[in-house]
């Protein structure tokens, strides 16, 4: 299976040498689950797209510091591409910004949350276990880093998991689109570094709370397995 990674941002230059770019993080996350996966990167922020929508078998959209509702040409173009993917029922996994973009492009709504920043390790709970789930603990923990949230899902979307902080944490649309607000690709060390870098932006309460939360066990490998099973189904 060939996965097209829709790259929507660059890792901060102070962190990229140590942690790589977002596509590198996703390849490191997913390849151990399925060594047969191939990856192609499309820098959509720079206008890079496949010549044909079937150039790859499925797509994965990364996170971004941008907001999906910003009036930027590349965001409008990406919204159109998401609608094309949906129309052709191409497999798509959206992470954070990608999660919000699916809702935004397909008739839902994303906005800045009045709950403020979500940083560090957060948990979410499945309301229903889909076929690609491992059937074990319905609660899972991932690193998050977001201020925007999906407040209205796209028509036809099922909300599979959520929390008090983020009601729409995992969503599925048909059998071809899966989106997650959390970051399975983020490791603890990267989140520590990001918290240091954005300490002033996040505020002291969020900074200290985020730091303390990173002692929790993350479910990165479980979520990686879910993603691969969804893409392979």
ChimeraX attribute file (.defattr): number of C-alpha atoms within 10 A of each C-alpha:
attribute: neighborCount
match mode: 1-to-1
recipient: residues
	/A:1	13
	/A:2	14
	/A:3	20
	/A:4	24
	/A:5	26
	/A:6	27
	/A:7	22
	/A:8	23
	/A:9	18
	/A:10	17
	/A:11	17
	/A:12	13
	/A:13	10
	/A:14	11
	/A:15	14
	/A:16	13
	/A:17	10
	/A:18	10
	/A:19	17
	/A:20	14
	/A:21	17
	/A:22	23
	/A:23	25
	/A:24	14
	/A:25	16
	/A:26	19
	/A:27	17
	/A:28	12
	/A:29	20
	/A:30	21
	/A:31	15
	/A:32	13
	/A:33	17
	/A:34	14
	/A:35	9
	/A:36	11
	/A:37	14
	/A:38	14
	/A:39	20
	/A:40	15
	/A:41	17
	/A:42	19
	/A:43	16
	/A:44	19
	/A:45	19
	/A:46	11
	/A:47	12
	/A:48	13
	/A:49	17
	/A:50	14
	/A:51	7
	/A:52	7
	/A:53	16
	/A:54	12
	/A:55	13
	/A:56	18
	/A:57	16
	/A:58	23
	/A:59	25
	/A:60	24
	/A:61	26
	/A:62	24
	/A:63	26
	/A:64	20
	/A:65	14
	/A:66	13
	/A:67	20
	/A:68	25
	/A:69	17
	/A:70	10
	/A:71	9
	/A:72	12
	/A:73	11
	/A:74	16
	/A:75	21
	/A:76	15
	/A:77	13
	/A:78	21
	/A:79	19
	/A:80	14
	/A:81	15
	/A:82	23
	/A:83	15
	/A:84	13
	/A:85	19
	/A:86	19
	/A:87	9
	/A:88	12
	/A:89	15
	/A:90	20
	/A:91	22
	/A:92	29
	/A:93	25
	/A:94	24
	/A:95	24
	/A:96	25
	/A:97	27
	/A:98	26
	/A:99	30
	/A:100	29
	/A:101	26
	/A:102	32
	/A:103	26
	/A:104	22
	/A:105	22
	/A:106	18
	/A:107	13
	/A:108	17
	/A:109	19
	/A:110	22
	/A:111	16
	/A:112	15
	/A:113	16
	/A:114	9
	/A:115	11
	/A:116	14
	/A:117	20
	/A:118	22
	/A:119	24
	/A:120	28
	/A:121	24
	/A:122	21
	/A:123	21
	/A:124	23
	/A:125	19
	/A:126	18
	/A:127	12
	/A:128	13
	/A:129	15
	/A:130	13
	/A:131	11
	/A:132	15
	/A:133	18
	/A:134	14
	/A:135	10
	/A:136	9
	/A:137	10
	/A:138	14
	/A:139	14
	/A:140	18
	/A:141	21
	/A:142	24
	/A:143	27
	/A:144	21
	/A:145	24
	/A:146	21
	/A:147	17
	/A:148	23
	/A:149	28
	/A:150	25
	/A:151	18
	/A:152	16
	/A:153	22
	/A:154	19
	/A:155	11
	/A:156	11
	/A:157	17
	/A:158	16
	/A:159	18
	/A:160	21
	/A:161	23
	/A:162	20
	/A:163	14
	/A:164	9
	/A:165	16
	/A:166	20
	/A:167	16
	/A:168	24
	/A:169	23
	/A:170	22
	/A:171	23
	/A:172	21
	/A:173	20
	/A:174	13
	/A:175	13
	/A:176	18
	/A:177	24
	/A:178	25
	/A:179	28
	/A:180	24
	/A:181	28
	/A:182	30
	/A:183	21
	/A:184	25
	/A:185	23
	/A:186	20
	/A:187	17
	/A:188	19
	/A:189	12
	/A:190	16
	/A:191	20
	/A:192	16
	/A:193	15
	/A:194	19
	/A:195	22
	/A:196	14
	/A:197	14
	/A:198	11
	/A:199	15
	/A:200	11
	/A:201	12
	/A:202	20
	/A:203	12
	/A:204	11
	/A:205	10
	/A:206	19
	/A:207	21
	/A:208	15
	/A:209	14
	/A:210	23
	/A:211	19
	/A:212	13
	/A:213	15
	/A:214	20
	/A:215	11
	/A:216	15
	/A:217	12
	/A:218	20
	/A:219	15
	/A:220	21
	/A:221	15
	/A:222	16
	/A:223	23
	/A:224	20
	/A:225	19
	/A:226	18
	/A:227	22
	/A:228	17
	/A:229	16
	/A:230	20
	/A:231	23
	/A:232	12
	/A:233	11
